Amino acid sequence: MDKKYMRRAIELAAKGEGHVNPNPLVGAVIVKDGRILAEGYHARYGDLHAERSAFANLKEDATGAEMYVTLEPCCHFGKQPPCTQAIIEHKTSKVYVGSDDPNALVAGKGIRQLEDAGIEVQTHVLKKECDALNTVFFHYITTETPYVVMKYAMTMDGKIACHTGESKWVTGEEARAHVQRMRNKYTGIMVGVQTVLADDPLLTCRIPGGRNPIRIICDSSLRTPLDSRIVQTAGEVRTILATVSEDADKIRNYEAHQVEVLVTAQKDGRVDLRDLMKKLGEQKIDSILLEGGGMLNYSALSDGIVQHVQAFIAPKLFGGDAGFTPVRGIGVDAPDQAWRLTDQKITSFGEDLLIEADICSCKG
């Protein structure tokens, strides 16, 4: 086994970022006699899976070849036929697999099908790196709710805006460019109505050829202005207002602008975020970039819907007692009640730092 071929499969898989949701990112490489015969990846939702894409690129007989694939091959009919079938038909001798597929339709069955056909299978090749490709897919396929990334930019004294509310710009161009890549990567972007009222944002992806995320506005009492840029562009970019209001006149006005109004269960008079996640999951929204203000961030943490945190930190100080902070609300009563973070990672973007980590399943 040569792990360089799995590393190549990982590179290929990443090319599908922003295009395959809610399917997983997968890459595949076909090797024979120490030479790559063909390679492929899942490029777009509904298109060929990585294994079949690789076979489609074959220019010569692959009998006896080996395949490196980042995720356990599927063994069921969906938008595409089973990849195990193609692997068997091409008389592959051995398959190296990176990640296990937790999808109940696969989950070990793909590997068993290959082994039953006489194909040798080696699992967990560069498993950690392969797993990192599909944190969104693994969460979504097992919980049927979106993977939520809470993102904010703050100064070194913990402010996301000045006391005046001014926040453009906390970070520099390189950090903001990375945020655009995240908007392309995740299916949805979510903010609270206060962000709409204060900033009148577009919440689109500004990467050439990028994909605009589905815009989700938490607006419990339907205060989003009809002349806001969000509403005025709803015909171009899918937009959902999550609310507990059932005001028929207001709802009709939004729907006339092609805004989707989604009524959720109530929690303390506001949108129940857990119910919202369930409803969004049912619409195949597998991931959300949460760019909310401090109150929505606090509610999201309190309701347990956040899986990952991205904190951009700029080498600046705003100062002041009235400056805005990333997580507001009442907060915890004692340090041992804090939301704990794990698997921290630090990346530099120009003069700014990105510190990101997973939310630990346990508090304190």
N, C-alpha and C positions, 0 to 999 in steps of 0.2 A: 504493500500500500504506500502511495506517495501522497501526503497530505496537501501538496501544492495543488492537486486537482480539486480537492474540496474547497480550498481557498479560492480557487477560480470560480467554482460554483457559487460561492458566497458573493463574490463580486458581481456575477451575472444576476443573481437574485435581487440584489439591491437596485438594479435598473428598473424594476417594476414599481418602485416606491411611488405612491400617489395615484396609481392606476389600477391596482388589482383589488382593492378593498371591496367587500369584506373577505376576500380570499387571501391566503398567505403568500408571502414572497418566497419563491422557490427557484433555484438554479440547478442545472444538470450538465454534466460533462461525460462524454463517452470516450473511453481510452482503450487502445489495443496496442500491445507490444511497445509500451512506453510512449505512445503518440496519441494526441487528441484527434479523434476522428470527426467529432461534431460536438456542439454545445448549444444550449438553449435556456430560456427562462420564461417564466409566466409574465408576459408583457402587459396584459390588460385583462380586466374582468370579462370572462366569457371566451377569451382566446385560448389557444392551446396551452395545456399545462407544460411545465418545464421539460419533463421527460419526452413528451410527444413533440415538443418544439425541437429538442435536440435530434430526435429521430428524423424529423422533417428536413433537417439540415444535413443529413448524411449524404455523402457522395460515393460511398463504397460499402461493401458488405461488412456488417458488424458482428457476424457470428463469432461467439467466443469472447467478445469484448466485455469490458467492465464499465459500470456506470457509477459516478459519484453524484449523489443528489442530496440537497440540504434538508429535505423533509421526507418522511416516510411516504412512499408512493401511494396514491389513492387507489381504491379497489372497488369503487361504486360508480354508477352512472349519475352524472349531474349535467351541467352544461356541456361537459366533455365526457367521453367514455373513459373507463378505468386505465390509469397509466400502467398498472401491473400487467394488464393484457398486452400492451405494446412491448413492454420489457420481455415478456415471455415469448411473444411472436418473433422478436428479433434475435432470439437464442442467446441472450446475454448470459455470461457465465457467473458473474458476481456483481453485487450491488453494495456500495458503501453508502450508508445513510447517516445524516447528521442528527436531526431532531426527530423525536417521537411525535406523531400526530394525535392530539387529544380528542379530535373529532370522533364522536361515537360511531360514525359510519366507517371509520378507518381503524384507529386505535389498536394497532398490532395485527389487524386482519390483512393489511397490505403485505407486511413482512411474511406472514404465514402463507399467503398465496404464492409468493415467490419461492419460498422454501419448498412448498408442496410440489412446485414445478421443477424442482431440482436445482434451483439457483441459490448459490451461497450468498448469505447476507451478513454484513458486518455493520453493527449499529453504533451510534454515539461517537462518530468520527467528527472531531472538532465540535462536539455538542454545544459547548458554551457559546461559541461564536455563531453557530447555526441558530440556537435558541434566541439569541439577541436580535435576529432578523424579525422575529414574529411575536414579540411581546403583546402587540395589539391583537393578533389573531388568536393566540392562546387564551387571552382573557375573554375575548368576545365569544369564542366557540364554546367555552365552558360555563360562562355566566349569562350569555345572551344579553349583555349590557355593554355600553361603550367603555373603552379604555380611556380614562380621563387624565390629561396632563395639565396641571396647574402651572401657568407660566406668568412670570412678572419680572419687571426690571426695577431695580432700586439702587439708591445711593449707598455709600458705605455706612451711613448712619440710618439706614433702613427706611428711607422715604421713597415712595413711588410717585409723589407729586409734591409741589410746593404748597404752602398754606393757601395760595390763591387757586389751587387746582391745576396749575400749569404743569404739564408733564412732557412736553415735546422740546428736546428729547433727553431722556435720562441716559440712554446708551448711544454708542456711535454707530456708524454705518455698517460695519461688519457684523455686529450683533443683530442689528435690525434685518440684515440680509438673511441671517440664519433663521430668524423668526418666519420670514417668507417661505423658506424651505419647509418649516414645520407646518405652515398653513397648507402647503401642497401635500404634505405627507398624511395629515390626519383628515378624516372625512368631514368633521364638523368643527365649528368654532363657536364658543359660547361666551356671552357677556350678559351683564344685567342692564336693565333699562337706564340706570343712572349713568352708565358709560355712554349710552346712546344720547342721552340728554346733554351730557357734559361735552362730548367730543364729536358727535355726529359722524362716527366712523363709517367706512365702507366694509371693512373686515374681509377684504378680498386678497387673493394671492397675486403679487406683482412680479412673479417670475415669468419671463416670456415662455409661453407654451405650458405654464403651470395650470393646476386645477384649482378653481375657487372652492373653498370649503362651504358646506351648508351652514348658513348663519342661523344661530339659535339665540333668541333674545328671551331672557327670563323677565317677564313683565306681568307681574301678578294682577295688576289692575288696569292693564292696557293703556299705558301712558305714552307709548312710542308715538312721536308726532307723524302724521300722515305725510308731511313734507320733508321728513328726514331722508337722508341718502339711502338708508337701509330700506325703507318702504318704497322709495321712488325707483330703486333698481331691483326690486323683488322679481320683476319679470325676466331679468337677466341672470340673477343668482338666486338659487333656491333659499328661501327665508322662512323660518318657523318662529312664531311668537308663542312661547309657553306661558300660560296664564291660568288663573283660577276664576277669572271673570267670565260670565256668560251673557254679557251685554250684547244682545243681538245686533243692535245698530252699529256698535263699534266693530264687531266681528265682520259684518257685511262690508264696512268701509275698508278694512284691511284686505279682505278677500277680493275686493274690486281691484286692488293693486297687486293681486296674485301672491299675497302673503298667506301662508298657511297658519291658521290659529289652532293650537293644540291645547285643549283644556285638560289639566291634570288634577289629581287629588290635592287637597289643601293640607298644609302643615303650618299651624300658627298664622293662618290667613295668607300664606304665600304659597308659591309653587312647591310642591313636594318633590324634591330633587330625585329621590329614589324612584318615585313613580314616573318622573320624566325620563330617567335613564331606561326604565323598562319599556316605555313607549317608543323611545328613540331606537332602542335595540330591535324592536319589532319592525322598524322601518329600515333595517340593515345599516344603520349608522353605527359603525364599529369603534369609532374613536373620536375624541373631542379635545381640542385645544382650548382650555379654559383661560380666557384673557379678561376675567372679571376684575372688579374692584375689590376692596378689602372685605366688604360685607358678603358678597357672593362667594368669595374664597372661603370665608369663615363658615358659611352655611354648607358649602360643598365638603369641607373637611368634617364638619359636625355630622353631616348625613352619611359620611363614609363612602363618597362616590369617587374620591381622588385616588389614583394609583401611583402617580409620578409627579415630581415637582421640578420645575426648571426655574432657577433664580439667577437672573443676569445681574451682576453687581458692577456698578460704574465707580471709578475712582473720583467721586464727588461727595460733597456734604451739603445738604439743603438746610439742616438745622430747623429749629422752631418746634414749639409744642403742638402746633396745629397742622403739621405736615401729615400727609396721608401715608398710611402703612399698608403692606401687602395683605395682612390678615387682621381684620378689625373685630367687631363683636366684643363679647365679654371676655373671651379667651379662657384659658384654663385657670384653676384656682391655685395650683401648686406645680413646681417643676416636674414632679414625677407623674403628672397627668398629661404631659406634652405629647403631641403627635411625634412619633419617632421616625427617623429616616434612616435608610440603609443603602448599601452599595453606592456610595457617593462617587461622583466623577467630576473632575474639574477640567474645563476647556477654555482656552484664551481666544477671544475674538477682538483683535486690535488691542485697545487698552482696557477692554472690559473682560470680566470673567463670567463664565457660566458654571454654576454649581448645580448639579442635578442629582436626584436620588429617588429611590422608591419609598412609598409610604409603607412603614412596617405594619404588619397585621395587628400588632399589639400596641396599645397606648401605654406610655410611661416607661 
